[in-house]
Amino acid sequence: MTVIIGVKLKEKGNNSAEFQKILTEFNCEIKLRIGINNSSFLCSSYGIILLQLDSLDSAIKLENSLINISGIEIERMIF
């Protein structure tokens, strides 16, 4: 099973440190991390990050940790 979590990090200047700390805690579960830049704006105030995990259990735990950060939107795809 492959689980892709899409995260939109709004106001990334305010909450990116907390976001990074949580990703570091899940570093063994995250198989791939891709950051998508909004090229139409220089230093955009939001970021989109795609994370690949191999376990739905790990994905749910990660989502539950991230949901407590203000300014985060999360979507999940399962293959």
C-alpha positions in Angstrom: 0.0 0.0 0.0 1.1 3.5 -0.8 -0.3 6.5 1.0 0.2 10.1 -0.3 -0.5 12.9 2.1 -0.8 16.4 0.6 -0.3 19.2 3.0 -0.9 22.9 2.3 1.0 24.9 4.8 -0.5 28.4 5.0 1.5 31.2 6.6 4.6 29.1 6.3 6.7 31.7 8.1 4.7 31.3 11.2 4.3 27.5 11.5 7.1 25.9 9.4 9.4 25.1 12.4 6.6 23.2 14.1 5.8 21.4 10.9 9.4 20.4 10.3 9.7 19.1 13.9 6.8 16.7 13.4 8.2 15.5 10.0 11.5 14.8 11.7 9.7 12.7 14.3 8.2 10.6 11.4 11.4 10.5 9.3 11.5 6.7 9.2 8.0 6.4 8.0 8.2 9.1 5.3 9.6 7.4 2.1 9.4 10.5 -0.1 8.9 14.3 0.5 8.3 16.7 -2.3 7.9 20.5 -1.9 6.0 22.3 -4.6 6.8 26.0 -5.0 4.3 28.5 -6.3 6.5 29.9 -9.0 4.2 32.8 -9.8 4.9 34.5 -6.5 8.3 35.2 -5.1 8.5 33.9 -1.5 4.9 32.8 -1.4 3.2 32.8 2.0 2.1 29.1 1.6 3.7 25.8 0.6 2.5 22.5 -0.7 4.2 19.3 0.5 3.6 15.8 -0.7 4.6 12.9 1.6 4.7 9.2 0.7 4.2 6.6 3.4 3.8 2.8 3.1 1.4 2.4 6.0 -2.1 3.8 6.5 -1.5 3.5 10.3 1.6 5.8 10.0 -0.2 8.2 7.8 -3.1 8.6 10.2 -0.7 9.2 13.1 1.2 11.8 11.1 -2.0 13.5 10.1 -3.2 13.6 13.7 0.0 15.3 14.7 -0.1 17.8 11.9 -3.8 18.7 12.4 -2.9 20.6 15.6 -0.8 23.1 13.7 -2.8 26.2 12.7 -3.0 27.0 9.0 -2.7 23.4 7.7 -4.9 21.7 5.2 -4.4 17.9 4.7 -5.7 15.5 2.0 -4.9 11.8 1.6 -4.7 9.4 -1.4 -4.4 5.6 -1.0 -3.1 3.3 -3.8 
